[in-house]
């Protein structure tokens, strides 16, 4: 159902005024989920002009949770910035959702993406909505895990993913990859950075996380590194 938002590529791009839904806005619903959140949430402010452009480039309506987040926020930081949900950009998260995807999941705005990157974490893990390339479960979330370098099905929609971010057991989900003092270290990390680990987390040596070293690199570099390693590992199978 959610993926119907991306059917615009065959119809031409809708003007901004058709994407802004004032009758049934999705933001109050997102706010309700955040009100009941058990994880730390920080809503980043946005720039109106940039939000308008990002919404137009993404071609989702503000009736949807994604459209509401893009239009209303510069992004959302979860758990001291451990997890970043993309919106329309902010100095602390200087990536818009459509801008981050352009050249990665689609070539030009208005094209249907093979998948859509919607969030990432400080470990260099990436969350995406399946547009058909990742599996048969169209519209469901996948996680490109840094410890396997594979897209792992999460069996949840974008809405369910948001609720997971707000109130899910993140400590359990990331239980093997949190270190003493991580909150302070992560809070200093920029929103366009991720940690790169050595030995890499997907290697046998990297499984001993306590012995891994880490350094902050650009998330762009980390994403490119992940795809390169993914191809190499798939080539060995």
C-alpha positions in Angstrom: 0.0 0.0 0.0 2.7 2.4 0.9 4.6 1.9 -2.3 1.8 3.3 -4.3 3.3 6.7 -3.3 6.0 6.0 -5.8 3.8 5.3 -8.9 4.4 8.9 -10.0 7.2 8.0 -12.4 4.7 6.9 -15.0 2.5 9.9 -14.6 4.9 12.8 -14.4 5.9 14.7 -11.3 3.1 16.2 -9.2 3.3 19.9 -8.3 4.1 20.7 -4.7 0.5 21.9 -3.9 -0.8 18.5 -4.7 1.6 16.9 -2.2 0.7 19.1 0.7 -2.3 17.5 2.4 -3.9 19.9 4.8 -7.1 17.8 5.3 -5.4 14.7 6.6 -1.8 15.6 7.5 0.4 12.7 8.7 2.4 14.7 11.1 0.0 14.5 14.1 0.1 10.7 13.8 3.9 10.7 13.8 3.8 13.0 16.9 1.5 10.6 18.6 4.0 7.8 18.1 6.8 10.0 19.4 4.7 11.0 22.4 4.6 7.3 23.4 8.3 6.7 22.6 10.6 4.9 24.9 13.8 5.8 23.0 15.4 9.3 23.0 14.2 11.3 20.1 15.5 14.6 18.7 13.5 16.4 16.0 15.7 18.6 13.8 14.4 21.9 12.5 14.1 22.4 8.8 14.3 25.2 6.2 10.9 25.8 4.6 12.3 26.2 1.0 14.5 23.2 1.4 11.6 21.2 2.8 9.3 22.2 -0.1 12.0 21.1 -2.6 12.7 17.8 -0.9 9.0 16.9 -0.7 8.6 17.7 -4.4 11.7 15.7 -5.3 10.5 12.7 -3.3 6.9 13.0 -4.7 5.2 11.7 -1.5 2.3 13.5 0.1 2.3 14.9 3.6 -0.5 12.5 4.4 2.1 9.8 4.6 4.5 9.5 7.5 7.5 9.9 5.2 6.1 13.0 3.5 5.2 14.4 6.9 8.8 13.9 8.2 10.3 15.4 5.1 8.0 18.4 5.1 8.1 19.1 8.8 11.6 18.1 10.0 15.2 18.3 8.9 15.4 14.7 10.1 15.1 12.8 13.3 17.9 11.6 15.5 17.3 8.5 17.6 19.1 7.3 20.7 21.7 10.1 21.0 22.1 10.1 17.2 22.9 6.4 16.9 20.2 6.2 14.2 19.3 8.9 11.8 15.9 9.1 10.0 16.3 11.3 6.9 14.1 14.3 6.3 14.7 17.6 4.4 18.1 18.3 5.9 19.6 20.2 8.8 23.1 21.4 9.6 23.4 18.5 12.0 22.1 16.0 9.4 23.1 17.7 6.1 21.4 15.2 3.8 17.9 15.3 2.4 16.2 12.0 1.7 15.8 12.6 -2.0 19.3 14.1 -2.4 20.9 11.2 -0.6 19.2 8.7 -2.9 19.9 10.5 -6.2 22.6 8.6 -8.0 22.3 5.7 -5.7 18.8 4.3 -6.0 17.6 6.3 -9.0 19.2 8.5 -11.7 16.8 11.5 -11.9 14.0 12.8 -9.7 10.8 11.4 -10.9 12.1 7.9 -11.5 11.0 5.0 -9.5 13.8 3.9 -7.2 15.1 0.3 -7.1 15.0 0.8 -3.3 14.8 4.0 -1.2 17.4 4.8 1.5 15.4 6.3 4.4 17.7 6.0 7.5 21.2 4.8 8.6 23.1 4.2 11.8 26.6 5.1 13.1 27.9 1.6 12.5 27.5 2.1 8.7 24.2 0.2 8.4 21.6 1.4 6.0 17.8 1.1 6.0 15.9 1.1 2.8 12.4 0.6 1.5 12.3 -2.2 -1.1 11.3 -0.9 -4.6 11.6 -4.4 -6.1 15.3 -5.0 -6.3 15.7 -6.4 -2.8 13.0 -9.0 -2.8 9.4 -9.7 -3.6 8.0 -7.9 -0.5 7.5 -4.5 -2.2 7.4 -1.6 0.2 9.0 -3.4 3.1 12.1 -2.3 5.0 15.5 -3.9 4.6 18.7 -3.4 6.6 22.1 -3.5 4.9 24.0 -4.8 7.9 27.7 -3.9 8.3 28.4 -7.3 10.0 27.1 -9.4 7.0 27.2 -6.9 4.1 23.8 -8.3 3.0 20.4 -6.8 2.8 18.3 -8.3 5.6 14.5 -8.3 5.4 13.0 -6.7 8.5 9.4 -7.7 7.6 8.0 -4.2 8.5 6.6 -1.2 6.7 8.0 2.3 6.9 5.3 3.1 9.5 6.3 0.1 11.6 10.0 1.0 11.2 9.3 4.5 12.7 7.6 2.9 15.6 10.5 0.5 16.0 12.9 3.5 16.0 10.8 5.4 18.6 9.9 2.5 20.9 11.7 -0.7 19.8 14.4 -2.4 21.8 17.4 -0.8 20.1 19.8 -2.0 22.8 18.8 -5.6 21.9 19.0 -5.0 18.2 22.5 -3.6 18.5 23.6 -5.6 21.5 26.8 -6.9 20.1 28.0 -3.5 18.8 27.8 -1.0 21.6 30.9 -0.1 23.6 31.4 1.7 26.9 31.0 5.4 26.5 29.3 5.1 23.1 26.7 7.8 23.9 29.2 10.5 24.3 31.2 9.4 21.3 28.2 9.1 19.1 26.9 12.5 20.2 30.0 14.1 18.7 29.6 12.3 15.4 28.3 14.4 12.5 25.1 13.4 10.7 27.0 12.9 7.5 29.6 10.6 9.1 29.7 7.0 10.2 32.2 4.8 12.0 34.5 2.6 9.9 35.8 -0.4 11.8 39.0 -2.3 11.6 39.0 -5.3 11.3 35.7 -4.9 9.4 32.7 -6.2 11.3 31.9 -8.7 8.5 35.3 -10.5 8.9 36.1 -13.3 11.3 38.5 -11.0 13.1 35.9 -8.3 13.3 33.5 -10.5 15.2 35.6 -9.8 18.3 34.2 -6.3 18.5 36.1 -5.4 21.7 39.3 -5.5 19.8 38.1 -3.4 16.8 39.3 0.1 16.2 37.1 2.7 14.7 37.4 6.1 13.0 34.8 8.5 11.7 34.5 8.8 7.9 31.9 10.4 5.7 28.7 8.4 5.3 29.1 8.7 1.5 32.5 7.0 1.7 31.1 4.4 4.0 28.2 3.6 1.7 30.6 3.3 -1.3 32.9 1.0 0.8 29.9 -1.1 1.8 28.8 -1.7 -1.8 32.4 -2.5 -2.9 32.8 -5.0 -0.1 29.4 -6.5 -0.8 30.3 -7.1 -4.5 33.6 -8.8 -3.5 31.9 -11.0 -0.9 29.1 -12.0 -3.4 31.8 -12.8 -6.0 33.4 -15.3 -3.6 30.2 -17.3 -3.1 
